[in-house]
Amino acid sequence: METLLHFWPLYILLAVAAGAIAWARGEESKEWNNGHCATCLNEWEYFTSDSQGGRGYKCKCPYRNIWITYKVDKVVRTQI
Protein backbone atom coordinates (compact mmCIF):
# COMPACT_ATOMS: atom_id res chain seq x y z
CA MET A 1 0.00 0.00 0.00
CA GLU A 2 2.80 2.42 0.85
CA THR A 3 4.49 1.84 -2.50
CA LEU A 4 1.31 2.87 -4.35
CA LEU A 5 1.35 6.22 -2.56
CA HIS A 6 4.77 6.97 -4.04
CA PHE A 7 3.15 7.19 -7.48
CA TRP A 8 0.79 10.09 -6.64
CA PRO A 9 2.43 12.43 -9.21
CA LEU A 10 1.68 9.87 -11.90
CA TYR A 11 -1.98 9.71 -10.82
CA ILE A 12 -2.25 13.49 -11.00
CA LEU A 13 -0.64 13.52 -14.46
CA LEU A 14 -3.09 10.87 -15.71
CA ALA A 15 -6.06 12.82 -14.34
CA VAL A 16 -4.87 16.02 -16.05
CA ALA A 17 -4.36 14.17 -19.36
CA ALA A 18 -7.84 12.62 -19.18
CA GLY A 19 -9.33 16.05 -18.45
CA ALA A 20 -7.49 17.60 -21.40
CA ILE A 21 -8.75 14.92 -23.78
CA ALA A 22 -12.34 15.36 -22.56
CA TRP A 23 -12.06 19.15 -22.97
CA ALA A 24 -10.66 18.85 -26.53
CA ARG A 25 -13.42 16.42 -27.54
CA GLY A 26 -16.05 18.82 -26.16
CA GLU A 27 -14.54 21.77 -28.05
CA GLU A 28 -14.54 19.84 -31.34
CA SER A 29 -18.11 18.76 -30.77
CA LYS A 30 -19.14 22.36 -30.12
CA GLU A 31 -17.36 23.60 -33.24
CA TRP A 32 -18.78 20.73 -35.35
CA ASN A 33 -22.30 21.89 -34.32
CA ASN A 34 -24.03 18.75 -35.66
CA GLY A 35 -22.48 19.30 -39.09
CA HIS A 36 -23.41 22.97 -39.49
CA CYS A 37 -21.33 26.13 -39.37
CA ALA A 38 -22.25 28.24 -36.34
CA THR A 39 -21.76 31.45 -38.33
CA CYS A 40 -23.97 30.89 -41.38
CA LEU A 41 -25.70 27.54 -40.56
CA ASN A 42 -24.57 25.94 -43.85
CA GLU A 43 -23.42 22.34 -43.73
CA TRP A 44 -19.71 21.63 -43.41
CA GLU A 45 -18.19 20.31 -46.65
CA TYR A 46 -15.44 17.70 -46.36
CA PHE A 47 -12.30 18.66 -48.29
CA THR A 48 -9.35 16.51 -47.13
CA SER A 49 -7.71 14.32 -44.50
CA ASP A 50 -4.26 14.80 -43.04
CA SER A 51 -1.62 12.10 -42.52
CA GLN A 52 -2.64 11.63 -38.87
CA GLY A 53 -6.30 10.97 -39.69
CA GLY A 54 -7.73 14.43 -39.01
CA ARG A 55 -10.55 15.47 -41.31
CA GLY A 56 -10.80 18.94 -42.78
CA TYR A 57 -14.15 20.63 -43.42
CA LYS A 58 -14.84 23.99 -45.03
CA CYS A 59 -17.82 26.32 -45.15
CA LYS A 60 -19.07 28.90 -47.61
CA CYS A 61 -18.09 31.60 -45.12
CA PRO A 62 -14.83 33.26 -46.16
CA TYR A 63 -11.80 31.54 -44.60
CA ARG A 64 -13.92 29.33 -42.30
CA ASN A 65 -12.75 25.74 -41.92
CA ILE A 66 -12.29 23.24 -39.10
CA TRP A 67 -10.17 20.18 -38.45
CA ILE A 68 -11.72 17.24 -36.62
CA THR A 69 -9.57 14.60 -34.92
CA TYR A 70 -12.14 12.86 -32.70
CA LYS A 71 -15.17 11.01 -34.05
CA VAL A 72 -17.65 13.84 -33.52
CA ASP A 73 -18.48 13.87 -37.23
CA LYS A 74 -19.40 10.14 -37.18
CA VAL A 75 -18.44 9.73 -40.85
CA VAL A 76 -16.09 7.04 -42.11
CA ARG A 77 -13.92 8.39 -44.92
CA THR A 78 -11.91 6.21 -47.27
CA GLN A 79 -8.90 7.29 -49.28
CA ILE A 80 -8.96 6.47 -52.99
N, C-alpha and C positions, 0 to 999 in steps of 0.2 A: 504494500500500500504506500509506503514512504517513497519508493522509487517512482511511482506514478506521479507523485506531487512534484518531482523534479522537472517534469515535462510541461509545467503550466505555461511557459512562453509559447510552446508549440500549440497548445490548445487555444490560446488567444489568437495566434496567427491564423489557425484554421477557421476560427469564428469570424475574423475580419475578412478572410478570403471568401467565405460563404456569403457574407453580407454584401460584399462588393459584386459578386456574381448575380445575386438576387436583385440588387439595385440596377445593374446594367440591363438585365432582362426586362425589368419594369420600364426602364427608359426607352428601350427599343419598342416595346409593346405600345407605349404611349405615342411614340413618333409614327409607328406603323398605322395606328388609328383605324384598325379593321380594314386596311387596304386603301384608305382614302387620305389624301393630303389634307392637313388641318387648315391650310391657308385658303385653298380654293375648292375643296371637297371633290376634286377629280380623283379617279382611281390612279394608284401608282402603276407605272409601266416598267416591267422588268427590262433591264438593258444589258447586264453582264454579271459574271461571277468572277471573284478573284481567286488566286491560287490557294488560299486558305479555306475556301468554301463560303465566303461572304457573298451575299447577293446584293446587287445594286439596282435601285429603282429610281426612276425619274418622274417628274410631274410636268405639266404644261406651264407651271409657274416659272418665271425666269430664274435659272440657277438653283432650282430646288431639287435635290436628290438625297436619298438616304442609303445607308449600307446596313444590312441586316446580317447578324452572325448567329443569333439564336433562332429557333424555329417558331417565331411569332407569325411568320407569313404562311406557315403550314402548306407550302407548295414544294413539291419535289421537282427539281430541275435536272435535266440531263444534258451533258455536253455532247455535241455532235462532232 
